[in-house]
């Protein structure tokens, strides 16, 4: 989950590295560090700080750290507390410096061997083991850095995106990838390395995306790549700059900006995928028609917010397309015996396309007899997209806020399109499809209307300022929406939030209800409304405080024990997306009331690239 940046140039690269870290801070912000060489064989300097990158920037300015070769890192802690000692870069014998993203599972065994060899460990991390292991493989300089890295990584079990520099070979950075993303930014007489192209948008728009198992030597004017013992070439890809996505503009927080971007990004996601009367099947690619004709069931795998999108999609696929669907959490999926039914399409959902558990699930699925693998993803150049049989991209743009918002709603839009496309094969009539598509075209305006509830929701949020627990309720397709609302609240306000199907209230959760525990309910105007009303009465009868997000056509009335937010009337099929918006706003405003760091909630990172 950590962020990595590296650079080699004839100019000072400290500013490039620090700017890159700022852009990668969404990947982790427990600590940050930088290591530099100034071209001299005896001058390897490093600087580390605990906390956000801005602390490192301030310290680097005071220290006037400079160099034409350097690596930098922003950390999400896995092994070892967030301390200066545990911050990257890690070094060995004051010669080698490394930065690492990933988890080395056998580091304890390696550490014990290295201790016997006389190496002194200064940290609690698994990453320091890599630095000492590479130094050992150098054999006092008899083995080149690239060959030492090649040898060292054969002894590592786990995942790594790795950048290495050595003061005795100050003309290169060596990088290696296994399970963690790495890209090489190609310049003119200078080259760069990063976890994400976003980090290098200020210096280049040309990138080489390393594949699993690649090792590369990056020098001033050249990039050499090996896969195993074979030297290979990887294509250079031009990537459009996303620098505007990395700026808050008029908004106080990235999360608020991204919430308000949803009408536009939903429109962008739908453009070119639907006409006035139908979904354009070719939007899924040239392989899609042949694959879809074979589909008889769906297996969805995802994590976190994306998993909630998959749970909503299960309802659509089974009600619209009449196709059985299973939705599994990626971190559990590959640890049970999977029985694949004939004609099953494997669908992964991910914002980044680099989520370790989702990638592992995809690779596991490839060993099974699925019809094909479809990725729904926000990043065209991601590993998930490259390793899937075909994909369809959300057009959310870079999402910086750790708590996902616009990525979720664009995922839902595409999952609804998928449901419609498959429904053609199970009896959906052209008139029915035209009605669904007409409804879809209304979605950006409906979301814009929902955003207008922000002031009312802000008033309600004040009543959460002294609360530590909450309960979210939904029925049917709105249950995963309630789960997403609970997740958002706990992520950024640190209020314990739990979601339950409303019908299960009397099977345990009702025992928790009192005046100190707010109960948030999602109430669209559908066939389950009557049953939901009965569930809410159970809360009121026991002195609970209700906050009901209700379709305004229902005409729910507020009273002392029930605060109602009237959500714009929407077609039933769109209700899960529309009702998501006020729940996002609630979590945001409550977090503001609580005084938490909205964009960088504690203990979390945007892209989870470790298992």
C-alpha positions as CSV (number, residue, x, y, z in Angstrom):
1,X,0.0,0.0,0.0
2,X,3.0,2.2,0.3
3,X,4.1,4.8,-2.3
4,X,7.4,4.6,-4.1
5,X,9.2,7.2,-6.2
6,X,12.7,7.1,-7.7
7,X,14.7,9.4,-10.1
8,X,18.0,9.6,-11.9
9,X,19.0,12.7,-13.8
10,X,21.8,15.2,-14.3
11,X,19.8,17.8,-12.3
12,X,18.8,17.8,-8.6
13,X,15.8,15.4,-8.2
14,X,14.9,16.0,-4.6
15,X,11.9,18.3,-5.6
16,X,10.7,15.7,-8.1
17,X,10.8,12.9,-5.4
18,X,9.0,15.0,-2.8
19,X,6.3,16.1,-5.3
20,X,5.8,12.5,-6.3
21,X,5.3,11.5,-2.6
22,X,2.7,14.2,-2.2
23,X,0.8,12.7,-5.1
24,X,1.1,9.2,-3.7
25,X,0.1,10.1,-0.2
26,X,-3.2,8.3,-0.7
27,X,-1.3,5.1,-0.6
28,X,-0.1,5.6,3.0
29,X,0.8,8.4,5.4
30,X,2.3,6.9,8.5
31,X,5.8,8.1,7.7
32,X,7.9,9.3,4.8
33,X,11.5,9.3,3.8
34,X,14.0,10.0,1.1
35,X,17.6,8.8,0.2
36,X,19.9,10.7,-2.1
37,X,23.2,10.3,-3.9
38,X,24.9,13.4,-5.3
39,X,27.1,11.5,-7.8
40,X,29.9,11.0,-5.3
41,X,30.7,7.4,-4.2
42,X,30.9,8.4,-0.5
43,X,27.8,10.5,-0.1
44,X,24.6,8.6,0.6
45,X,22.2,10.7,2.7
46,X,18.8,10.0,4.0
47,X,16.0,11.8,5.8
48,X,12.9,10.3,7.5
49,X,9.9,11.7,9.3
50,X,6.8,10.3,11.1
51,X,3.5,11.5,9.7
52,X,2.5,13.1,6.5
53,X,4.7,14.0,3.6
54,X,4.5,17.7,4.4
55,X,6.7,17.1,7.4
56,X,9.3,15.5,5.2
57,X,9.1,18.4,2.8
58,X,9.8,20.9,5.6
59,X,12.7,18.8,7.0
60,X,14.2,18.4,3.5
61,X,14.0,22.1,2.9
62,X,15.8,22.8,6.2
63,X,18.4,20.2,5.5
64,X,18.8,21.3,1.9
65,X,19.1,17.7,0.7
66,X,20.2,17.4,-2.9
67,X,21.3,14.8,-5.4
68,X,21.0,13.5,-8.9
69,X,19.9,10.0,-7.9
70,X,17.3,9.2,-5.3
71,X,14.5,7.1,-4.0
72,X,11.6,8.1,-1.7
73,X,8.7,6.4,0.1
74,X,5.5,7.2,1.9
75,X,4.5,4.4,4.3
76,X,1.4,2.5,5.4
77,X,2.7,0.4,8.3
78,X,2.4,-3.4,8.2
79,X,5.4,-4.6,10.2
80,X,6.5,-2.3,12.9
81,X,5.0,0.9,14.4
82,X,5.1,4.2,12.5
83,X,8.4,5.5,13.9
84,X,11.4,7.2,12.3
85,X,13.5,4.0,12.6
86,X,10.8,2.0,10.8
87,X,10.4,4.6,8.0
88,X,11.8,3.9,4.6
89,X,14.4,4.0,3.0
90,X,16.2,1.2,4.7
91,X,19.9,0.8,4.3
92,X,22.7,-1.8,4.7
93,X,26.3,-1.0,5.7
94,X,25.7,2.6,4.6
95,X,26.0,1.5,1.0
96,X,22.7,0.2,-0.2
97,X,19.3,1.9,0.2
98,X,15.9,0.4,-0.6
99,X,12.3,1.3,-0.6
100,X,9.7,-1.4,-0.6
101,X,5.9,-1.8,-1.1
102,X,4.5,-5.2,-0.1
103,X,4.9,-7.9,2.5
104,X,7.8,-10.4,2.8
105,X,6.2,-13.4,4.4
106,X,9.5,-15.3,5.2
107,X,11.4,-12.3,6.6
108,X,11.8,-13.8,10.1
109,X,13.6,-16.8,8.7
110,X,15.8,-14.6,6.5
111,X,16.4,-12.2,9.4
112,X,17.7,-15.0,11.6
113,X,20.2,-16.1,8.9
114,X,21.4,-12.5,8.4
115,X,21.9,-12.0,12.1
116,X,24.1,-15.0,12.2
117,X,26.1,-13.5,9.3
118,X,26.7,-10.4,11.4
119,X,24.1,-8.0,10.1
120,X,22.7,-5.5,12.6
121,X,19.0,-4.8,12.4
122,X,17.8,-1.3,13.4
123,X,14.0,-1.7,12.6
124,X,11.0,-3.9,13.2
125,X,10.2,-4.1,9.5
126,X,10.3,-6.9,7.0
127,X,11.7,-4.5,4.4
128,X,15.1,-4.0,6.1
129,X,15.7,-7.7,5.5
130,X,15.8,-7.0,1.7
131,X,18.5,-4.3,2.1
132,X,20.8,-6.7,4.0
133,X,20.1,-9.6,1.7
134,X,21.1,-7.6,-1.4
135,X,24.2,-6.3,0.4
136,X,25.1,-9.9,1.2
137,X,24.6,-11.0,-2.4
138,X,27.0,-8.2,-3.6
139,X,29.8,-10.2,-1.9
140,X,31.8,-7.1,-1.2
141,X,31.3,-5.6,-4.6
142,X,32.3,-8.6,-6.6
143,X,28.7,-9.0,-7.9
144,X,26.9,-6.2,-9.7
145,X,23.9,-4.6,-8.1
146,X,21.5,-5.9,-10.8
147,X,22.8,-9.5,-10.4
148,X,22.7,-9.2,-6.6
149,X,19.0,-8.1,-6.7
150,X,18.2,-10.9,-9.1
151,X,19.7,-13.4,-6.7
152,X,18.2,-11.8,-3.6
153,X,14.6,-11.8,-4.8
154,X,14.7,-15.5,-5.5
155,X,14.8,-15.9,-1.7
156,X,11.8,-13.7,-1.0
157,X,8.3,-15.1,-0.4
158,X,5.6,-12.5,-0.6
159,X,4.9,-9.4,-2.6
160,X,7.2,-6.5,-3.5
161,X,7.6,-3.4,-5.5
162,X,11.3,-2.6,-4.9
163,X,13.7,0.2,-5.7
164,X,17.4,-0.2,-4.9
165,X,20.4,2.1,-5.1
166,X,24.0,1.6,-4.2
167,X,26.6,4.3,-3.6
168,X,29.2,2.1,-5.3
169,X,27.1,2.1,-8.5
170,X,25.7,5.7,-8.6
171,X,24.7,5.5,-12.2
172,X,21.5,3.4,-11.8
173,X,18.4,2.4,-9.9
174,X,17.4,-1.3,-9.9
175,X,13.7,-2.1,-9.6
176,X,11.8,-5.3,-9.3
177,X,8.1,-6.2,-9.2
178,X,6.1,-9.1,-7.8
179,X,2.6,-8.5,-6.6
180,X,3.0,-4.7,-6.2
181,X,2.7,-2.2,-9.1
182,X,5.7,-0.3,-10.5
183,X,6.0,2.0,-13.5
184,X,9.1,3.5,-15.2
185,X,8.7,7.1,-16.3
186,X,10.7,7.8,-19.5
187,X,12.3,11.2,-19.9
188,X,15.0,12.7,-22.1
189,X,18.4,12.0,-20.6
190,X,16.7,11.1,-17.3
191,X,14.3,8.4,-16.0
192,X,12.0,7.9,-13.1
193,X,10.2,5.1,-11.2
194,X,6.9,5.2,-9.2
195,X,4.1,3.1,-7.9
196,X,1.6,5.1,-10.0
197,X,2.0,7.3,-13.1
198,X,0.2,10.0,-11.1
199,X,3.4,10.6,-9.1
200,X,5.4,11.5,-12.2
201,X,2.9,13.6,-14.2
202,X,4.9,16.7,-13.6
203,X,8.0,15.3,-15.4
204,X,6.8,12.9,-18.1
205,X,3.7,11.4,-19.8
206,X,5.6,8.3,-21.2
207,X,5.6,5.2,-19.1
208,X,6.7,1.5,-19.1
209,X,4.4,-0.7,-17.1
210,X,6.4,-3.5,-15.5
211,X,4.8,-6.9,-15.5
212,X,4.8,-9.5,-12.8
213,X,8.4,-10.9,-12.3
214,X,10.1,-8.0,-14.2
215,X,13.5,-6.6,-13.0
216,X,14.9,-3.5,-14.5
217,X,18.0,-1.3,-14.4
218,X,17.2,2.3,-14.8
219,X,20.0,4.7,-15.8
220,X,20.2,8.2,-17.2
221,X,19.6,7.3,-20.9
222,X,18.5,3.7,-20.8
223,X,16.1,1.2,-19.3
224,X,17.0,-2.5,-19.4
225,X,14.4,-5.1,-18.4
226,X,14.7,-8.7,-17.6
227,X,12.0,-11.4,-17.0
228,X,13.8,-14.3,-15.4
229,X,17.1,-14.7,-17.3
230,X,15.7,-13.3,-20.5
231,X,16.2,-9.6,-21.5
232,X,13.0,-8.2,-22.9
233,X,11.4,-5.0,-24.2
234,X,8.2,-3.5,-22.8
235,X,6.2,-0.9,-24.8
236,X,6.2,2.8,-23.9
237,X,2.7,4.0,-23.2
238,X,1.6,7.7,-23.2
239,X,-0.6,8.5,-20.3
240,X,-2.7,11.6,-20.1
241,X,-1.8,13.8,-17.1
242,X,-4.2,13.6,-14.2
243,X,-2.7,16.6,-12.3
244,X,-6.1,18.3,-11.9
245,X,-7.4,15.3,-10.1
246,X,-4.6,15.8,-7.6
247,X,-5.8,19.3,-6.7
248,X,-8.8,20.1,-4.4
249,X,-9.7,23.3,-6.2
250,X,-12.5,25.2,-4.4
251,X,-13.3,22.3,-2.1
252,X,-12.0,21.9,1.5
253,X,-11.4,18.1,1.0
254,X,-10.8,15.7,-1.8
255,X,-13.7,13.6,-0.6
256,X,-16.1,16.5,-0.9
257,X,-14.8,17.4,-4.3
258,X,-15.2,13.8,-5.4
259,X,-18.7,13.5,-4.0
260,X,-19.7,16.6,-6.1
261,X,-18.0,15.3,-9.2
262,X,-20.4,12.4,-9.4
263,X,-23.0,13.9,-11.8
264,X,-20.2,14.6,-14.3
265,X,-18.3,11.3,-13.9
266,X,-21.5,9.3,-14.1
267,X,-22.3,11.1,-17.4
268,X,-18.7,10.4,-18.6
269,X,-19.1,6.7,-17.7
270,X,-22.4,6.4,-19.6
271,X,-21.3,8.4,-22.7
272,X,-20.5,6.0,-25.5
273,X,-22.0,3.1,-23.6
274,X,-25.7,3.8,-24.1
275,X,-27.8,5.3,-26.9
276,X,-31.3,6.7,-26.5
277,X,-32.9,3.2,-26.5
278,X,-30.2,0.6,-25.7
279,X,-26.9,-0.3,-24.2
280,X,-24.1,-0.4,-26.7
281,X,-22.7,-3.9,-26.3
282,X,-19.5,-3.1,-28.1
283,X,-18.5,-0.9,-25.2
284,X,-17.4,-4.1,-23.5
285,X,-14.9,-4.8,-26.3
286,X,-14.7,-7.0,-29.4
287,X,-14.7,-10.2,-27.4
288,X,-17.8,-9.4,-25.4
289,X,-20.6,-10.6,-27.7
290,X,-19.1,-14.1,-28.1
291,X,-18.4,-14.3,-24.3
292,X,-21.8,-13.0,-23.2
293,X,-23.6,-15.5,-25.4
294,X,-22.1,-18.3,-23.3
295,X,-22.9,-16.8,-19.8
296,X,-25.3,-18.7,-17.7
297,X,-24.2,-17.5,-14.2
298,X,-22.0,-14.8,-12.7
299,X,-19.2,-14.9,-10.0
300,X,-18.3,-11.4,-8.6
301,X,-15.2,-10.9,-6.5
302,X,-14.2,-7.6,-4.9
303,X,-13.1,-5.9,-1.7
304,X,-14.5,-3.2,0.5
305,X,-16.7,-0.6,-1.3
306,X,-16.3,-2.5,-4.6
307,X,-17.7,-5.6,-2.9
308,X,-20.8,-3.6,-1.9
309,X,-21.2,-2.7,-5.5
310,X,-21.0,-6.3,-6.4
311,X,-23.7,-7.1,-3.8
312,X,-26.0,-4.5,-5.4
313,X,-25.3,-6.0,-8.8
314,X,-26.4,-9.4,-7.6
315,X,-29.9,-8.1,-7.2
316,X,-29.9,-6.5,-10.7
317,X,-28.4,-9.5,-12.4
318,X,-31.0,-11.8,-10.8
319,X,-34.0,-9.5,-11.2
320,X,-33.3,-7.9,-14.6
321,X,-31.1,-10.5,-16.3
322,X,-32.6,-13.6,-14.5
323,X,-29.0,-14.9,-14.2
324,X,-27.8,-16.5,-10.9
325,X,-25.0,-14.5,-9.3
326,X,-22.6,-15.0,-6.4
327,X,-20.7,-12.1,-4.8
328,X,-17.6,-13.0,-2.7
329,X,-15.1,-11.1,-0.8
330,X,-11.8,-11.5,-2.6
331,X,-9.7,-12.1,0.6
332,X,-11.8,-15.2,1.3
333,X,-12.7,-16.4,-2.2
334,X,-9.5,-18.3,-3.0
335,X,-9.3,-20.0,0.4
336,X,-12.2,-22.3,-0.2
337,X,-13.0,-25.0,-2.7
338,X,-14.7,-23.2,-5.5
339,X,-17.2,-25.2,-7.6
340,X,-17.6,-23.4,-11.0
341,X,-20.8,-24.0,-12.8
342,X,-20.6,-24.3,-16.6
343,X,-21.0,-20.9,-18.3
344,X,-19.8,-18.8,-15.4
345,X,-18.4,-15.4,-16.1
346,X,-15.8,-14.2,-13.5
347,X,-16.2,-10.5,-12.7
348,X,-13.7,-8.4,-10.6
349,X,-14.5,-4.9,-9.4
350,X,-11.7,-2.5,-8.3
351,X,-11.1,1.2,-8.2
352,X,-7.3,0.9,-8.5
353,X,-6.9,-2.4,-10.2
354,X,-4.0,-3.1,-7.9
355,X,-5.8,-4.6,-4.9
356,X,-3.7,-7.5,-3.9
357,X,-6.6,-9.8,-2.7
358,X,-8.6,-9.1,-5.9
359,X,-5.5,-9.8,-8.1
360,X,-4.9,-13.0,-6.2
361,X,-8.5,-14.1,-6.7
362,X,-8.2,-13.4,-10.5
363,X,-5.1,-15.5,-10.7
364,X,-6.7,-18.3,-8.7
365,X,-9.8,-18.1,-11.0
366,X,-7.6,-18.6,-14.1
367,X,-7.0,-22.1,-12.9
368,X,-10.7,-22.8,-12.9
369,X,-13.1,-23.3,-15.9
370,X,-14.7,-19.9,-16.1
371,X,-16.0,-18.6,-19.5
372,X,-13.8,-15.5,-19.1
373,X,-12.7,-12.8,-16.7
374,X,-14.2,-9.3,-16.9
375,X,-12.6,-6.4,-15.0
376,X,-14.6,-3.3,-14.0
377,X,-11.9,-0.8,-13.0
378,X,-11.0,2.8,-12.9
379,X,-7.4,2.6,-14.1
380,X,-6.8,1.5,-17.7
381,X,-3.1,0.6,-17.1
382,X,-3.7,-1.4,-14.0
383,X,-2.6,-5.0,-13.4
384,X,-6.2,-6.1,-13.1
385,X,-7.1,-4.8,-16.5
386,X,-4.0,-6.2,-18.2
387,X,-4.5,-9.7,-16.7
388,X,-8.3,-9.9,-17.3
389,X,-9.7,-11.3,-20.6
390,X,-11.6,-8.1,-21.2
391,X,-12.6,-5.0,-19.2
392,X,-14.9,-1.9,-19.1
393,X,-13.5,1.2,-17.4
394,X,-15.3,3.5,-15.0
395,X,-14.6,7.2,-16.0
396,X,-14.3,8.4,-12.4
397,X,-10.9,10.0,-12.8
398,X,-8.3,9.8,-10.1
399,X,-9.9,9.3,-6.7
400,X,-7.6,10.8,-4.0
401,X,-9.9,10.6,-0.9
402,X,-9.3,7.3,0.9
403,X,-13.0,6.8,1.4
404,X,-14.3,5.9,-2.0
405,X,-17.3,7.8,-3.4
406,X,-17.3,8.4,-7.1
407,X,-15.7,5.1,-7.9
408,X,-18.5,3.3,-6.2
409,X,-21.3,5.0,-8.1
410,X,-19.6,4.7,-11.5
411,X,-19.1,1.0,-10.8
412,X,-22.8,0.6,-10.1
413,X,-23.6,2.4,-13.4
414,X,-21.5,-0.1,-15.3
415,X,-22.9,-3.1,-13.4
416,X,-26.4,-2.0,-14.3
417,X,-25.3,-1.8,-18.0
418,X,-23.9,-5.3,-17.7
419,X,-27.1,-6.6,-16.3
420,X,-29.1,-5.1,-19.2
421,X,-26.7,-6.5,-21.8
422,X,-27.0,-10.0,-20.3
423,X,-30.8,-9.6,-19.9
424,X,-31.2,-9.4,-23.7
425,X,-30.2,-13.1,-23.8
426,X,-32.8,-14.0,-21.2
427,X,-35.9,-12.4,-22.6
428,X,-35.6,-8.6,-22.0
429,X,-37.7,-6.9,-24.6
430,X,-36.5,-3.9,-26.6
431,X,-39.2,-1.7,-25.0
432,X,-38.1,-2.8,-21.5
433,X,-34.4,-2.0,-22.4
434,X,-35.4,1.4,-23.8
435,X,-37.2,2.2,-20.5
436,X,-34.1,1.1,-18.4
437,X,-31.8,3.2,-20.6
438,X,-34.1,6.2,-20.4
439,X,-34.0,5.9,-16.7
440,X,-30.2,5.6,-16.7
441,X,-29.9,8.8,-18.7
442,X,-31.6,10.7,-15.9
443,X,-29.0,9.6,-13.3
444,X,-26.6,12.6,-13.5
445,X,-29.5,15.0,-12.8
446,X,-30.9,12.9,-10.0
447,X,-27.5,12.8,-8.3
448,X,-27.2,16.5,-8.7
449,X,-30.6,16.9,-6.9
450,X,-29.4,14.6,-4.2
451,X,-26.3,16.7,-3.7
452,X,-28.7,19.6,-2.9
453,X,-29.5,17.8,0.4
454,X,-26.1,18.7,1.8
455,X,-27.3,21.6,4.0
456,X,-30.1,19.5,5.6
457,X,-27.7,16.6,6.3
458,X,-25.2,19.0,7.8
459,X,-27.8,20.1,10.4
460,X,-28.5,16.4,11.3
461,X,-24.8,15.6,11.6
462,X,-24.5,17.8,14.7
463,X,-26.5,15.2,16.6
464,X,-23.8,12.6,15.9
465,X,-21.0,14.7,17.5
466,X,-21.2,12.8,20.9
467,X,-22.1,9.4,19.4
468,X,-19.8,6.3,19.3
469,X,-22.1,3.7,17.8
470,X,-24.7,3.6,15.0
471,X,-26.9,1.1,13.2
472,X,-27.8,1.2,9.5
473,X,-30.9,-0.5,8.1
474,X,-31.9,-1.4,4.6
475,X,-34.1,-4.1,2.9
476,X,-33.4,-6.0,-0.3
477,X,-31.2,-4.2,-2.7
478,X,-30.8,-1.3,-0.3
479,X,-29.1,-3.6,2.3
480,X,-25.7,-3.3,0.6
481,X,-26.3,0.4,0.2
482,X,-26.8,0.5,4.0
483,X,-23.5,-1.4,4.4
484,X,-21.7,1.1,2.2
485,X,-23.2,4.0,4.3
486,X,-21.9,2.3,7.5
487,X,-18.5,1.7,6.0
488,X,-18.2,5.4,5.0
489,X,-19.2,6.6,8.5
490,X,-16.7,4.3,10.3
491,X,-13.9,5.0,7.9
492,X,-13.8,8.8,8.3
493,X,-15.6,9.6,11.6
494,X,-14.4,6.6,13.6
495,X,-18.0,5.9,14.8
496,X,-18.6,2.2,15.1
497,X,-21.2,1.6,12.4
498,X,-23.0,-1.7,11.7
499,X,-25.4,-2.4,8.9
500,X,-28.2,-5.0,9.1
501,X,-31.1,-6.1,6.9
502,X,-34.0,-4.4,8.5
503,X,-35.9,-7.6,8.8
504,X,-33.1,-9.0,11.0
505,X,-33.5,-6.2,13.6
506,X,-35.6,-8.3,15.9
507,X,-33.1,-11.2,15.7
508,X,-30.5,-9.5,18.0
509,X,-29.6,-5.9,17.0
510,X,-32.7,-4.5,18.6
511,X,-31.0,-5.2,22.0
512,X,-28.5,-2.4,21.2
513,X,-31.1,0.3,20.5
514,X,-31.4,3.2,22.9
515,X,-31.4,7.0,22.8
516,X,-27.6,7.1,22.4
517,X,-27.4,4.9,19.3
518,X,-28.7,6.6,16.1
519,X,-30.4,4.3,13.7
520,X,-30.1,5.3,10.0
521,X,-32.6,3.8,7.6
522,X,-32.7,3.8,3.8
523,X,-36.4,3.9,2.6
524,X,-37.0,3.9,-1.1
525,X,-40.5,3.6,-2.4
526,X,-40.7,-0.1,-3.3
527,X,-42.6,-3.2,-2.4
528,X,-40.7,-3.6,0.9
529,X,-41.7,-0.2,2.2
530,X,-44.5,-1.5,4.4
531,X,-42.3,-4.0,6.1
532,X,-39.6,-1.4,6.6
533,X,-42.1,0.9,8.3
534,X,-42.9,-1.9,10.7
535,X,-39.1,-2.3,11.4
536,X,-38.7,1.4,12.1
537,X,-41.7,1.3,14.5
538,X,-39.8,-1.3,16.5
539,X,-36.9,1.2,16.9
540,X,-39.2,4.0,17.9
541,X,-41.1,1.9,20.5
542,X,-37.8,1.3,22.3
543,X,-36.7,4.9,22.5
544,X,-34.3,4.8,19.5
545,X,-33.5,7.9,17.5
546,X,-34.2,7.4,13.8
547,X,-32.7,9.1,10.8
548,X,-34.7,8.1,7.7
549,X,-33.5,8.8,4.2
550,X,-36.8,8.4,2.4
551,X,-38.0,8.8,-1.2
552,X,-39.9,12.1,-1.1
553,X,-43.0,10.5,-2.6
554,X,-43.5,8.5,0.6
555,X,-44.1,11.6,2.7
556,X,-42.4,10.4,5.8
557,X,-42.9,12.9,8.6
558,X,-40.3,14.0,11.1
559,X,-41.0,14.1,14.8
560,X,-39.0,14.2,18.0
561,X,-37.7,10.6,17.6
562,X,-37.4,10.6,13.8
563,X,-35.6,13.0,11.5
564,X,-36.4,12.6,7.8
565,X,-34.3,13.6,4.8
566,X,-36.4,13.5,1.6
567,X,-34.4,12.0,-1.2
568,X,-35.4,12.9,-4.8
569,X,-37.9,10.6,-6.5
570,X,-36.1,8.2,-8.7
571,X,-36.9,5.1,-10.8
572,X,-36.7,2.0,-8.6
573,X,-33.7,0.6,-10.6
574,X,-31.7,3.7,-9.8
575,X,-32.5,4.0,-6.2
576,X,-29.4,2.2,-4.9
577,X,-27.2,4.8,-6.6
578,X,-29.3,7.8,-5.7
579,X,-29.6,6.9,-2.0
580,X,-25.8,6.4,-1.8
581,X,-25.3,10.2,-2.2
582,X,-26.9,11.4,1.0
583,X,-25.2,8.6,3.0
584,X,-21.8,9.9,1.6
585,X,-22.7,13.4,2.6
586,X,-23.7,12.2,6.1
587,X,-20.4,10.5,6.7
588,X,-18.6,13.6,5.5
589,X,-20.4,16.1,7.7
590,X,-20.2,13.9,10.7
591,X,-16.5,13.6,10.2
592,X,-16.2,17.4,10.0
593,X,-18.2,17.6,13.3
594,X,-15.8,15.1,14.9
595,X,-12.8,16.9,13.6
596,X,-11.2,13.9,11.9
597,X,-8.8,14.0,8.9
598,X,-11.4,13.3,6.2
599,X,-9.1,12.6,3.3
600,X,-6.5,10.6,5.4
601,X,-8.4,8.5,8.0
602,X,-6.1,6.8,10.5
603,X,-4.8,3.3,9.8
604,X,-6.1,3.3,6.2
605,X,-4.7,3.7,2.7
606,X,-6.4,4.1,-0.7
607,X,-4.9,1.3,-2.6
608,X,-4.5,-2.0,-0.7
609,X,-1.6,-3.7,-2.4
610,X,-0.8,-6.1,0.4
611,X,-2.8,-9.1,1.6
